[in-house]
Amino acid sequence: MALDAIIVGIGSDEKAFTAAGIEFGEVLASIYPEALERAETLCALWAFKRVIIAIQDRSIWQPEWGELAEMEGLD
């Protein structure tokens, strides 16, 4: 646990659905950009030092969301 950070979790059930043979259709919306913006706002408001992204799979990350550190840790 990082006590000096806001942590945003990013994940997807797409691989599990695909493995189970479940058709889930097209993704119509993503709350991730809004969650990242809110995390930055809360970081400043509550004087945290950073935002940590806990990501299930790096392939989910979109370049327009910003740059993801290669090997950042929680410590």
N, C-alpha and C positions, 0 to 999 in steps of 0.2 A: 504494500500500500504506500502510496506517495502522499505525505502529509502537506506538501507544498504545491499541490497541483489540483486542477480540475481534470477528471478523467472522463473521456468520452469513449463509449464502447461502440464499435461498428462491426456488424455481422450480417450474415445472410443465410437463409435456409435453402437457397437454390440448389446447392450440391446434394443436400439430404433429399429434397424433393425429386431431383433427377435420379438419384440412386434408387429411390423407392418407386420410380416410374410414374410419379404424379406430375401431371401437367398443371402448371401454375399460371400460365399466361405471361403477358408482358408486364414488366414493372412500370407502373404509371407515375409513381412519385418517390421522392427520397427526402427524408427528413435530415439527412446528414449535414448538408450545408447550413441549415438553420441551427442544428445542434452545435456545430463548430463555432458559428457566430455567437451563439448564446454563451458557450464556454469561454470565449475570449472576453465577452462582456463581464461575466461573473469573475473571471480571473482578475480583471482590473478592479472591479467593485470590492472584492474580498481580499485583495492584495496577495493573491497567490502568485507564484513565480512562473508557472508554466501550465500548458495544456498537454496532457498525455493522451495519446490515441491508443486504445486497446483494440486492435483490429484482428478479426478472426482469420482473414485471408487478404494478403496485400493486393490481390487482383481486384478487390472491391474498390480500392482507393482510386479516385478520379483526380487527374492533374489540376483541374480548375479549383480543387479544394485547398491547394497549397502544396508545399513540399513536405514529404514524410521522411523523418530521420531514419537512417538505415538500421541502426542498432541502439536506439534510445532505451534506457531502462527506467524502472520505477524508483531506483535508489537515489 
